[in-house]
Amino acid sequence: MHSNFTLYTKMNTLYFILVYFLQLALTAPRVRRTCRQPQPWLLYFAHHALDVFLFWSPVFLRTRPDYIIHALLVLLVGAHWALNNNRCIMTQWMNRRCGYPEDNWLDSLKNMFGFREYSEWFHFIWLGVLLGWDAWMIWHM
């Protein structure tokens, strides 16, 4: 049983790394070309790690504590956005540092797929789905 848990942990870490680097590979060239100031790479990498964990976590998580941590993060981020006019402060910092328009969104897989075009509240809808999934998994594990 222990070896299965270790295998799951390794695979989940691998999935996270693959999605993270896919997102970075697809977005970094644009940022590198268009950011007028020295690239704030640390902020860029941290923001994408948070984005991948927050929005793609059902692929990675396997234990009740993982889902509890994720649910808390979903609630915190959702509250932050609600109090910050549906905006992420990390995106706002990145936009200021790079000279992008204030209303630019983070270049991420979900935004590249065009999901946000369906509703300006898409992020809240997705967070609601994730929170429901987290609750289901916490309850049934």
ChimeraX attribute file (.defattr): number of C-alpha atoms within 10 A of each C-alpha:
attribute: neighborCount
match mode: 1-to-1
recipient: residues
	/A:1	6
	/A:2	7
	/A:3	8
	/A:4	9
	/A:5	12
	/A:6	11
	/A:7	12
	/A:8	15
	/A:9	16
	/A:10	12
	/A:11	14
	/A:12	18
	/A:13	14
	/A:14	13
	/A:15	16
	/A:16	20
	/A:17	15
	/A:18	12
	/A:19	17
	/A:20	21
	/A:21	17
	/A:22	13
	/A:23	20
	/A:24	18
	/A:25	11
	/A:26	14
	/A:27	18
	/A:28	16
	/A:29	10
	/A:30	11
	/A:31	18
	/A:32	14
	/A:33	9
	/A:34	13
	/A:35	17
	/A:36	12
	/A:37	11
	/A:38	9
	/A:39	16
	/A:40	14
	/A:41	13
	/A:42	8
	/A:43	14
	/A:44	19
	/A:45	15
	/A:46	12
	/A:47	18
	/A:48	21
	/A:49	18
	/A:50	13
	/A:51	18
	/A:52	21
	/A:53	19
	/A:54	18
	/A:55	18
	/A:56	18
	/A:57	19
	/A:58	16
	/A:59	14
	/A:60	19
	/A:61	20
	/A:62	16
	/A:63	13
	/A:64	16
	/A:65	11
	/A:66	15
	/A:67	23
	/A:68	16
	/A:69	11
	/A:70	21
	/A:71	21
	/A:72	13
	/A:73	17
	/A:74	21
	/A:75	14
	/A:76	12
	/A:77	16
	/A:78	19
	/A:79	13
	/A:80	15
	/A:81	16
	/A:82	13
	/A:83	11
	/A:84	11
	/A:85	8
	/A:86	15
	/A:87	18
	/A:88	18
	/A:89	12
	/A:90	15
	/A:91	19
	/A:92	18
	/A:93	16
	/A:94	23
	/A:95	18
	/A:96	14
	/A:97	15
	/A:98	18
	/A:99	13
	/A:100	17
	/A:101	10
	/A:102	13
	/A:103	10
	/A:104	12
	/A:105	16
	/A:106	20
	/A:107	17
	/A:108	19
	/A:109	21
	/A:110	18
	/A:111	14
	/A:112	14
	/A:113	9
	/A:114	10
	/A:115	14
	/A:116	15
	/A:117	11
	/A:118	8
	/A:119	10
	/A:120	11
	/A:121	11
	/A:122	15
	/A:123	19
	/A:124	18
	/A:125	12
	/A:126	17
	/A:127	19
	/A:128	15
	/A:129	13
	/A:130	21
	/A:131	20
	/A:132	13
	/A:133	15
	/A:134	24
	/A:135	15
	/A:136	12
	/A:137	18
	/A:138	16
	/A:139	9
	/A:140	8
	/A:141	9
